[in-house]
């Protein structure tokens, strides 16, 4: 999401909620719970859920937790909520451990994918129910009816659902149900919100509209939120920070722009957006990148190359050069870095996506038989929609090295090869 389109938090509305910290948290399904045996240890071999994961969710900010199926996102949320106990590590709210605090005493608001509204209650009663649950959990005196009604009425107005107060969930649209669920989650003044893929069950058009609305609501609330999703665009649109998980481990955490432009691993680069990966070796001595597709003189610091020491000789680094599709562009032959034959051209509205087959030889060798017969690498290129290119056409392409990053030689993703975008679906 473009930073300019991100909802701005109201500076007069101070952040509220807690800072949530997971410190070296590990959990394995089927393993015995901390301190001995029990039902969790009776199900055969253990399956990893989280492994030594450390993550901080700042107070008053939205931290999106992103990853493919089996990454450990839902496990993380359940541990924060107190529904699962970690086998190692600690969970802290504002620096204090909550491992011994039961779920109902942690004062968390939860929004589920299904919204979990009570079908037999009106909108007003669904929101008011959170106040009754909070009072019972705290063991405090019953909230005066007048005060409770005023608080519910204020929330209904805030989320623009006051005219729906007497309706039942079955009479609401998907967007209206989402607003009711969020109002109910905030009614008890929780210390943090946990959102478990609340948009996943909606169709694409409605999901896009509600995503923008949810971003505004969360920005207005200034509440600490953990938002779990497998959709990278959703994570980038809603999260002030995004934590990328893979197989129970934290790959990287940062702002959406940091993850997109400065990924720490090939997995993050391929999961946040799309990327081409060119195998290369960087020679610091003569300032060249060498690979099957060519030799290029570049400024290492400018190209993001010096980030990838990779534990090897700092004067000679081998890895994968990440090049985003929009960072390849047609150029004059003298300014080009490689030749590529157009395989396909697809019009996508505001842009045109090319699949090209890059020639594995220098530009000076042109159309020689050795160049035509050698193995090649397919790349993806994004161009303005007004530009056209026909299959079979040979294009000189320039690489914007200022926006590339040299990453360590690692498998790009568990379920995909280096130049194929992974399917981002997860079974709820």
N, C-alpha and C positions, 0 to 999 in steps of 0.2 A: 504494500500500500504506500502510495506517495505520502511522505511526511506532511506535506501541505494539506492533505485531505483528512489527516487524523484529527478526531475531536480534541479540542483544547480543554484541559481541566480548569475549572473555575478557581482562580487564585484566592478568592474570598471564602471558598469552601475548603477548610483544612482537611488533610488526609486523616482518615480514622481507620481503626482496625489495628491488627498486629503485624509485626514482621514475623514471617514463618520461616524457620530454618530446619532443614533436614541435614543432619550431620552424620556422614559415613553410614547411611542407612542401607541395610541388606535385608532381603526377604526372599524366601524360597518356598513355593507351594509344595506341601508334603513334608517339609522339614519340621522337626519338633520346635515348639515355641521357646522363647527365651526362658531359661531356668528349668527346663526339663521336658518330659514327654507330655502328650496330650492328644486331642483329636487331630491336630494338624500334623502330627508325626505318624499317623497310621495309614497313610495313603500311598505307600510305596516310595520309589525314588523321588527325590526332591526336584522340582522344576524352578529354575531361577526366575524371580520376579524383578528384584532390584539388587544391584551389587555395588556396595560401598558408594552410594550416591550422596553427594553433598550439593545442596541447592538452597539459595536464599530468595525468598519472595518479599520484596520491600513493602513496607506499610503504605497503604493508599495507592498501590499500583497494581496493574493487571500483569500477571506472569502467565504466559501461554505455555503449556506443556505439549510439545509436538513430537510425533514419532509414528512409525508404521505399526501394524498389528504385532502384538507381542513385545512391544518396547518397554512396557511397565507403567504406562501412563495411568491407567485405572487403579493399579496397585498403589501407586504413589498417592493418589487422591484418597483411597480407602485408608491408608496409613495416617495421613493428615487428619482425616475425619475420626480416627479411632476405631474404625471397623475392622482393621487388621493391626496386629502388633508386630513391629519389626523384630527380626531375630538378632540384629546387631544395630548399633548406632542410636541416635536420639532424634526426637522431634521437639522443637522449642517454639514457643510463642513469646516474642519479646525477650528472648534469652532464657526463659524458664521451661524446663522439661514438662511435657504434658503426657508422658507415657503412662502415668498412673491416673490420668484424668479420663473418666468414661466419656463416650461420645456425646451424651446429652448435656454434659457439663462444659464442653469445649466452646459452646456458643458460636456455632458455625451455621451459616445459611447454605443450603444445597439446592441447586437447580439441575434436575435430571433431563436426559434426552426426551423422555415422555412427559415432562413437566410434573407428573404425579399429582395432579389436582384431584380433590375429592369430588366425585361425580354427583354426590347427593347434597353438596353444599353450594351455596351461591358464591359469586365472586367475593362479596363482602365477607362471608363466613370463612372462605378459604384463607383470606388474608388475616382475619382475626384469629384464626386457629393457631397461628405462629405465636401470638401473644400468650395464649393459654399454655402452650407447650413450654415456652420460656419460663413462665411463672412456676410451673410444676418442677422443672429441672432445677431452678434456683432455690426452690423451697420458700420463696418469698410470699408476701401477702398478695391477695388477689387485686389486680389492677382495677381501679374504679371504672365502672361502665362508661361514664362520661369521658374519661381520659382515653380509654381504649377505643371508643368510637371516634374520638377526635383524631387519634393517631392513625386509625384505619382510613378515615376519610381523607386525611392529608396524603397518604400513600396513593389512594385511588386517584386523587387529583394530580399528583406528581407524575403518575404513569399514564394519565389520560384515559382511565378506565372507570371514572366515576359514573358515567351513564350506564355502565354495564353491571353495576353493583348487585342488582337483583337477578341477573342471569346465571344460568348454570354452565359448567364447562362445555357441555354438548352444544350449546348455543353460541359458542365463540369461534372465531377464526384462529388459525395457527399463531398469528401475530398477537392477537388478544390474549391467548392462553400463555404465551411467553411473558407478556407484561404482568399477568396475574402471578405467575410463578416467581418472577423477579421481585414483585412487590411483597409477596409472602415471605420470600427469603430475607428481605431487608426489614420486615416488620418487627422482628425481635431484636433489632440493632445488633447484628452478629459482629463478632470480631473479625470475621473474614467470610468471603463467599467462595464456594467450591462449585464450579460449573462443569458438568460431565457431558460434553458434546450436545448442548441443548438445541443445536440447529441441524443435527445430522439426519433427522427423520423428515425434513421438509424438502420440497422440490427446489430445484436450482434457483428459479427466479425469486421465490419467496425467501429462500435462505439468504440471497444477496441483499434483499431489502431489509430483512430483520437483522442481518449482521451490522448494517450501518446504524440501525436504531439501537441495537444492544451496545455498540461502541459508545454512542452518545450517553446512554443511561449509565454505563459504568464510569465514564469520565465525569459525569455530573455527581455521582455518588462518592467518588474519591475513596472507595472502600478497597481494602486488600482483596485481591481475587486470584484464584488459581483456575485457569481455564484449560481444560483438556480437550485436544482435538487431534485428528489425523490429517486435517486439511491445512496445507501450508499457507494458502492465501488467507484463510480465516485466522490463523495464528498471527500472521503479519498485520492484519487489519485491526485485531483486537488487543494484541499484547504490547504493553510498553517494553517488555522484555520477552524473549522467546527462549525456552530451554528445549533443546533437541535431545531426545532419548533414543538409544539404540540398544536392543537386547539387555535392558535393565541398567545401562550405564549412561551417564551424562556425556554427550559428545561435545556440546558447546552451549553457552548461554550468552546472550547479548541482545542489542536492539535488532529489530528486523533488518535495518540497513547494514549493520555490522555483519550479521550472518550471511546476507546476500553478497556483500562486496568483499568480506574478509573471512570466508569460512576456514575453520581450522583443520578440517578433514575432507577427503573426497566424498564421504557419505553426506556431510552437511551440505556441501556444494551441490550435490545431485538432488537432495531432498528439498532444499530451499531453492525453488526455481529450477531451471534447466541449465545444463552445462555441457560443453565439449571438453574432453581431456586429451591433451597431446603429450605423449611420452617424450621427455627431453632430458638433456643434461646441461647444467649451467656451469660454465667455466669462468670463474671470477677473473682469472688472469687476463684473458683477451676479451672479456665481456660478451661472450656469445652463448646463445642457446642452440643446441644441436639436437636434432631428432630426425626420424624417418621422413618428415615432410619438408625439412630444410634447415639451414643454418642462418641465424639472425643475430645481428649485433644490437643489444638492448642495454638500457640502464637497469641494472639489477634491482636497485632500491625502488625505482619508479615502477617496475613491473611486478612488485610484490614478491620477488624471487628470494630476497634475503630473509624472508620469514621462515623458509623451509630448510633449516640446517640439517634436519633429518638424522642427526647423530653421526653424520659422515664428515669427510674432509670439507671444511667450510669453503675451500677454494674450488671444489668440484662437487656439485649437488645433482643427484638424479631424482627425478620425480615426475609428477603429472602437472602440466600447465593447464589451469582452468581458464577456459575462454567461454564467456556467455554468448548465446546466439546473437544478441544485439551488438556485440563487440567485434563482429566480423562484418566488413563492408566492402563493396566493390571499389576498386582503386585503379589508377593508371598503372600500366605494367611496371614502370620503374619504381613505383611506390608500394607495389604489392609484395606480400610475404609468401604467398602460395597460389597455385593454380587449382581450380576446382571445377569439375563438370557437374552441371545441374542434373539431379536425378528426378526431383519432383518440385512443384511449386504449388502452394496452397494459399488461397486468399482467406484471411481470417479477420476481415473487417478493417481494423485500423492498421494492420500489418500484413506482410506476406511472409510465410514460412517456407524457406528453401531447404531441401535436403540435398547436399552436394557430396561428391566424391572427390576428396582432395588428392592431388597428385603427389606421389612419394618421391619427387625429385625437384631439383632447383628450377627456377624459372628459365635459366639459361639453356636447359636441355629441351624445353619446349615439347614438340610433338614427336620426339624420337621414339622408336619402337620399344626401347628399354623403359621409357617413361610410361607408355601406354600399357605395357604388359605387366608391370610391377604391381604388387599389392597396394591397396589404397585404404583410406580411412574415411568413413562417412561422418559428416559434420552437419549441424543445424545452424542455419543463418536466418536472422530476422531482419527484414527490410521494410521500409515504408511501403504502404499498400500501393502507392502510385507507380513504384518500380516494377518492372516485369522481367522475367527470365524464363526461357523455355527449356524443357528437358533436352539435354544434349549440348546446350550452350556451355562454353568454357569461360569462366569468370576469373580474372585476377582479383584476389581478396587481400585486404590489409587487416592486420590484427591490431587492436588498440591495446598495446602492452601496458598502458597506464592502469587498465582495469583488470588485468590478469593476476592470478596468484599461483605460485608454484607450491604444490601440495606433495606430501610424502607418497611414495608408491604404495597404495593400499587398495583393496577391493572397493569399488565405488559404492556399492550397495549390496545388501544380502540378496535382493531379488531382481537385480538388473545388471546389464553390462555397462561399460563406461559411457556409452553414448545413447542410452535409452532411458527415458523418463520413467521412474518407478510408479506403479499403480498405488494410489494413496487411498486404500480402502481398509476398513477395519471392522471386524465383527463386533457389535456392541456387547 
